[in-house]
């Protein structure tokens, strides 16, 4: 939009000034003034201050700059950007970001979002050469953000992006350099550790990635079990079986033990002792299997097949076995009704 040309016309007419007279004041031709007002050209930067002085206005007013209007423009641009996450329109997100970086040069937040928008759209490119070109463009943009941004949150997000791009390019050494720049705080410690793992190669990387997944899986399962509902128990068991399809549960025997105990306790509460006994028998088998894990062991499930542990690393000297804990359960009110079941004695043979 020809803001300055329209403003010049408005101010000229307000002062009852012809194009010729304005041209004479500024030592330009009236055709030049006409081109300004019609938007064909804009005044030379050297004429901005003289124009403002002539019309007795500020340069901001000459450019029709208004803080409140500017705030509205920013808000609308931001809303358009956020709407693309609702619609999933990544092409529109890129268009919005391109508008933003042109309108607000030096705004590192928009520049970072622009880089991510390009990177997101790059995955729809089937031609390798074109994809690599876009990735290099994204890397350059992330570098600019990292080098010029003082906001840790934006800078951290750009570091994640450039590490991802460089790893995908196979430049793991360079990726690690940027991962090391990730802020060192208690909150960001895990994120930085994950970034550094992604910069590794070969079996070391696979092992670290699997250990990371195992920890997240264990935390997830424990959270689900903590809900204590029947649906939660079913969900937790399904997750375990999806992670360990070969049935070599190893340490997951303990989670399955906890699931079956909760199932037994729920069945006792509802008065279904037969159902409770089936669950407690399963718990018994998992307790025995867990206790039988001795020395070094390795998962055989594909997701964790690079992980090896030694029970000496996690057994605490002097603690009772899981099966001994299982025996003690029947002195608790929640499980004691099972003592009257015909199969109770079989539990300890």
C-alpha positions in Angstrom: 0.0 0.0 0.0 1.3 3.5 -1.0 1.2 5.0 2.5 3.8 7.7 2.0 2.5 8.8 -1.4 -1.0 9.2 -0.1 0.3 11.0 3.0 2.2 13.4 0.8 -0.9 14.1 -1.2 -3.0 14.6 1.9 -0.5 17.0 3.6 0.1 18.9 0.3 -3.6 19.5 -0.2 -4.0 20.4 3.5 -1.4 23.2 3.0 -3.2 24.2 -0.3 0.0 23.4 -2.2 0.3 22.3 -5.8 2.5 19.5 -7.1 4.6 22.1 -8.9 5.1 24.2 -5.7 6.1 21.2 -3.7 8.5 20.2 -6.4 10.0 23.7 -6.4 10.5 23.5 -2.6 12.3 20.2 -2.9 14.2 21.0 -6.1 12.6 18.1 -8.0 10.2 18.0 -11.0 6.4 18.0 -10.5 6.4 14.7 -12.4 8.5 13.2 -9.6 6.0 14.4 -7.1 3.2 12.9 -9.2 5.0 9.5 -9.2 5.3 9.6 -5.4 1.6 10.3 -5.0 0.5 7.6 -7.4 2.8 5.0 -5.9 5.0 4.6 -9.0 8.1 5.6 -7.0 8.9 6.7 -3.4 10.9 9.7 -2.3 14.6 9.4 -1.9 15.7 8.8 1.7 17.5 12.1 1.6 14.2 13.9 1.1 12.3 12.3 4.0 13.5 14.7 6.7 13.0 17.8 4.5 9.5 16.6 3.6 8.6 16.2 7.3 10.0 19.6 8.1 8.1 21.2 5.2 4.8 19.8 6.3 5.7 20.3 10.0 5.1 16.6 10.9 7.2 13.8 12.3 8.8 11.2 10.1 6.6 8.6 11.8 3.5 10.6 10.8 4.8 11.0 7.3 5.2 7.2 7.0 1.7 6.8 8.6 3.3 4.9 11.5 1.0 4.4 14.4 1.9 2.2 17.4 -1.7 1.0 18.0 -2.2 0.1 14.4 1.2 -1.6 14.4 0.2 -3.7 17.4 -3.0 -4.8 15.6 -1.0 -5.7 12.5 1.4 -7.9 14.7 -1.6 -9.5 16.4 -3.3 -10.4 13.2 -0.1 -11.8 11.7 0.4 -13.9 14.9 -3.2 -15.1 14.7 -2.8 -16.1 11.1 0.3 -18.1 12.0 -1.4 -19.9 15.0 -4.4 -20.7 12.8 -2.2 -22.8 10.5 -1.6 -25.2 13.4 -5.3 -25.7 13.6 -5.8 -26.2 9.9 -2.5 -28.0 9.3 -1.8 -25.7 6.3 2.0 -25.7 6.3 2.1 -23.8 3.0 0.1 -20.9 4.5 2.4 -21.0 7.6 5.4 -20.4 5.3 3.6 -17.6 3.5 2.8 -15.9 6.8 6.3 -16.3 8.0 7.7 -14.8 4.8 5.5 -11.8 5.3 6.6 -11.4 8.9 10.3 -11.5 8.3 9.9 -8.9 5.6 7.8 -6.7 7.8 9.9 -7.1 10.9 13.6 -7.6 9.9 15.7 -8.5 12.8 12.9 -10.2 14.7 14.5 -13.4 15.8 11.3 -15.1 16.8 9.8 -14.7 13.4 13.1 -15.7 11.7 13.2 -18.9 13.8 9.6 -19.7 12.9 10.3 -19.0 9.3 13.2 -21.5 9.4 11.0 -24.1 10.9 8.2 -23.4 8.3 10.7 -24.0 5.5 12.0 -27.1 7.1 8.5 -28.5 7.6 7.6 -27.9 4.0 10.9 -29.3 2.7 9.8 -32.9 3.6 7.2 -32.7 0.8 10.0 -32.3 -1.7 10.9 -35.5 -3.6 13.9 -34.3 -5.5 17.1 -34.8 -3.4 18.9 -31.8 -4.8 16.0 -29.4 -4.1 15.6 -30.9 -0.6 19.2 -30.4 0.2 19.1 -26.8 -1.0 16.2 -26.1 1.3 17.9 -27.8 4.2 21.0 -25.6 3.7 18.8 -22.6 3.6 17.2 -23.6 6.9 20.7 -24.2 8.5 21.8 -20.7 7.5 18.6 -19.2 9.0 19.0 -21.1 12.3 22.6 -20.0 12.5 21.5 -16.4 12.2 19.1 -16.8 15.0 21.6 -18.5 17.2 24.2 -15.9 16.6 21.9 -12.9 17.0 19.2 -13.9 19.5 19.4 -13.1 23.2 16.3 -14.9 24.2 17.3 -18.4 25.5 13.9 -20.0 24.6 14.1 -18.9 21.0 17.8 -19.7 20.8 17.3 -23.2 22.2 14.6 -23.9 19.7 16.9 -22.9 16.9 19.6 -25.1 18.3 17.2 -28.1 18.2 16.4 -27.2 14.6 20.0 -26.9 13.4 21.1 -30.1 15.2 18.3 -31.9 13.5 19.2 -30.6 10.1 23.0 -31.2 10.5 22.4 -34.8 11.8 20.1 -35.5 8.8 22.9 -34.2 6.6 25.4 -36.6 8.3 27.4 -33.8 9.8 27.3 -35.1 13.3 30.5 -33.4 14.5 29.1 -30.0 13.6 25.7 -30.9 15.1 27.4 -31.7 18.4 29.1 -28.3 18.5 25.6 -26.7 18.4 24.2 -29.2 20.8 26.9 -28.1 23.3 25.5 -24.6 23.0 22.2 -25.6 24.5 21.6 -23.8 27.8 22.8 -25.6 30.9 19.9 -25.5 33.4 18.2 -28.1 35.6 15.1 -27.7 33.3 17.1 -28.2 30.1 19.4 -30.9 31.2 17.4 -33.8 29.7 16.8 -31.9 26.5 20.6 -31.3 26.1 21.3 -34.9 26.9 18.9 -35.9 24.1 20.4 -33.6 21.6 23.9 -35.0 22.3 22.6 -38.5 22.0 21.2 -37.7 18.5 24.7 -36.5 17.5 26.2 -39.9 18.2 26.7 -42.5 15.5 26.7 -46.3 15.3 25.9 -48.7 18.1 26.6 -46.1 20.7 23.8 -43.9 19.4 21.4 -46.9 19.1 22.2 -48.0 22.7 21.7 -44.5 24.1 18.4 -44.0 22.1 17.1 -47.3 23.4 18.0 -46.5 27.0 16.2 -43.2 26.6 13.1 -45.0 25.2 13.3 -47.6 27.9 13.3 -44.9 30.6 10.4 -43.1 29.0 8.5 -46.3 28.6 9.0 -47.3 32.2 7.8 -43.9 33.4 4.8 -44.0 31.2 3.8 -47.5 32.4 4.2 -46.6 36.0 2.0 -43.5 35.5 -0.7 -45.6 33.8 -0.5 -48.2 36.6 -0.8 -45.4 39.1 -4.3 -44.7 37.9 -5.4 -48.0 39.4 -8.5 -48.4 37.1 -9.2 -51.5 35.2 -8.8 -49.6 31.9 -5.4 -48.3 33.1 -4.3 -51.8 33.9 -5.3 -53.1 30.5 -3.6 -50.2 28.8 -0.4 -50.7 30.7 -0.3 -54.4 29.9 -0.9 -53.7 26.2 2.0 -51.1 26.2 4.3 -53.7 27.7 3.4 -56.4 25.2 3.8 -53.9 22.4 7.3 -53.0 23.6 8.3 -56.6 24.5 6.5 -58.7 21.8 8.9 -61.7 22.3 7.7 -62.2 26.0 11.2 -61.8 27.4 10.0 -59.3 29.9 13.0 -59.2 32.2 12.6 -56.1 34.4 9.1 -55.5 33.0 8.1 -58.6 35.1 7.9 -56.2 38.0 5.4 -53.9 36.3 3.3 -56.9 35.2 3.5 -58.1 38.8 2.1 -54.8 40.0 -0.7 -54.8 37.4 -1.8 -58.3 38.4 -1.7 -57.4 42.2 -4.0 -54.5 41.5 -6.3 -56.7 39.4 -6.4 -59.2 42.3 -7.1 -56.6 44.8 -10.0 -55.2 42.7 -11.5 -58.6 42.3 -11.3 -59.3 46.0 -13.2 -56.0 46.6 -15.9 -57.1 44.2 -16.2 -60.5 45.9 -15.0 -62.5 42.8 -12.3 -64.7 44.5 -11.9 -67.0 41.5 -11.0 -64.0 39.3 -8.7 -62.7 42.1 -7.0 -66.0 42.4 -6.2 -66.1 38.6 -4.7 -62.6 38.9 -2.7 -63.4 42.0 -1.3 -66.6 40.3 -0.1 -64.5 37.4 1.4 -62.0 39.9 3.2 -65.0 41.5 4.8 -66.1 38.2 6.0 -62.6 37.5 7.5 -62.3 41.0 9.4 -65.5 40.6 10.6 -64.5 37.1 11.7 -61.1 38.3 13.7 -62.7 41.2 15.3 -65.1 38.8 17.1 -62.3 36.8 20.7 -62.7 38.0 23.9 -61.2 36.8 24.2 -59.7 33.4 21.1 -59.8 31.2 20.1 -58.4 27.9 16.7 -57.6 26.3 15.9 -59.5 23.1 13.0 -57.3 22.0 13.9 -55.3 18.9 13.3 -51.9 20.6 15.8 -52.7 23.3 18.2 -55.3 21.8 21.3 -53.1 22.5 20.6 -52.8 26.2 22.6 -54.8 28.7 22.4 -54.5 32.5 23.8 -56.3 35.5 21.5 -56.9 38.4 24.3 -55.9 40.8 23.7 -52.4 39.5 20.1 -52.2 40.8 19.7 -54.8 43.6 20.1 -53.3 47.1 21.9 -55.6 49.5 19.7 -56.8 52.3 16.3 -56.2 50.6 13.8 -59.0 50.5 12.9 -60.7 47.2 9.8 -59.9 45.3 8.4 -63.4 46.1 9.0 -62.8 49.8 7.1 -59.5 49.5 4.4 -61.5 47.7 4.1 -63.9 50.6 3.7 -61.0 53.0 0.7 -59.6 51.1 -1.7 -62.1 52.5 -1.4 -60.7 55.9 -3.0 -57.5 54.5 -6.8 -57.0 54.6 -6.9 -56.4 50.8 -5.6 -59.9 50.0 -6.4 -62.0 53.1 -9.8 -63.2 51.8 -7.8 -65.3 49.3 -6.6 -67.6 52.2 -10.1 -69.2 52.0 -9.7 -70.1 48.3 -9.2 -73.8 47.5 -6.0 -72.9 45.5 -4.4 -70.8 48.1 -1.9 -73.4 49.3 -0.7 -73.9 45.7 0.6 -70.4 45.6 3.6 -71.4 47.9 4.5 -74.8 46.5 
